[in-house]
């Protein structure tokens, strides 16, 4: 949209406040509210926010050595609205929002997740390739019961249902309606396997647009849930008595005209083109190095256990949910790679950037993924060293991240520096924290 059109919408719909949002390193929605009468100026000049926002962990602690705080005098960055993302917010009165791109000293901010993703997409475009992606997200809803968070719906094994028995307040219906009113497309939605767990598939499209939609969707879910006294969480595994929440990435590759899915080849092995096989190989090769991005916190690794239908052995398979990469059965325009490693808490811009960069490396180097794995990878590979495992702790993932030259090149040295400083502080805080489990397990006996 052009500036004039946006200002006309604001006037016609009586918008009083515009939220200028940006995505931080955690994937959290940050920004400021701007009075409508000030927004014309903000379109041109943006808003200023503290750059050391990117030095913070979720405890509000400032990490040292990020390159964003003490090194630059705790300076400001600029958030410039991308007017193509302007939307009226249906659940908040007289309010609209826009996603901003980030700049520092007049240049695109090197650590901006949205900016990093744009650079990776540009690398594809330079090869006359157009990546198309989709998001498949799981999350939980909790309600307060006697001062404690408990399941919102207590029915077990109600997978593939969508009715008042599993969503008495119609939260998912409200989310779907809000997304539609904002112009975002949802493909499917349903209750998942575990109590109070839900899944929504966001329709495929151009990468940055789908990342924007995913980023927005997560905020819509959390805000609408909050307005109804609930808490929504995309944590990898929020409770011991429930399963994990995944964020499955669906990736395909088209030509510039968007007429041909370049991952499909009716004469190719398994109906897949060399480009598809090479992309698979690149993602497998860099699986361990990019794990800290796809599974980006301590809790994420509680999901990586055999039998949980999450990534574990780094193998690929045809319509096989026990593998790291699954190739769904559709061919033709539906031919795609499904990466099952991320959990719901991952930053959508960063996971698409990392996996697409890994796939492009496989294409550039013409890597071979080998034959697809057949059978239950959890059971058949148990106790073997035939294939690598995903990192099984956040500490292990950070070590793999640090030694990956690919990650440094794909995500950029400034991002790696910032990410490691914050995440190593986060990991050390956890490592030094005494949990209830430890006390209950050991205190009486030892």
Secondary structure as UniProt FT lines:
FT   HELIX           3..12
FT   TURN            13..14
FT   STRAND          17..23
FT   TURN            25..26
FT   STRAND          29..35
FT   HELIX           36..38
FT   HELIX           39..45
FT   STRAND          47..50
FT   HELIX           51..55
FT   TURN            58..59
FT   TURN            64..65
FT   HELIX           70..72
FT   STRAND          76..81
FT   HELIX           83..85
FT   STRAND          87..88
FT   TURN            90..91
FT   TURN            93..94
FT   STRAND          95..104
FT   TURN            105..106
FT   STRAND          107..108
FT   TURN            110..111
FT   HELIX           113..125
FT   TURN            126..128
FT   STRAND          129..145
FT   TURN            146..147
FT   STRAND          148..151
FT   TURN            159..160
FT   TURN            164..166
FT   TURN            168..169
FT   HELIX           171..181
FT   TURN            182..183
FT   STRAND          186..191
FT   TURN            195..196
FT   STRAND          197..206
FT   HELIX           207..227
FT   TURN            228..229
FT   STRAND          230..233
FT   TURN            240..241
FT   STRAND          246..255
FT   TURN            256..257
FT   TURN            262..263
FT   TURN            266..267
FT   HELIX           269..271
FT   HELIX           274..285
FT   TURN            286..290
FT   HELIX           291..294
FT   HELIX           298..302
FT   TURN            306..307
FT   STRAND          316..318
FT   TURN            321..322
FT   STRAND          325..327
FT   HELIX           332..334
FT   STRAND          337..339
FT   TURN            344..345
FT   HELIX           348..364
FT   TURN            365..366
FT   HELIX           377..380
FT   TURN            381..383
FT   HELIX           394..402
FT   HELIX           405..411
FT   HELIX           413..431
FT   HELIX           436..442
FT   TURN            443..445
//
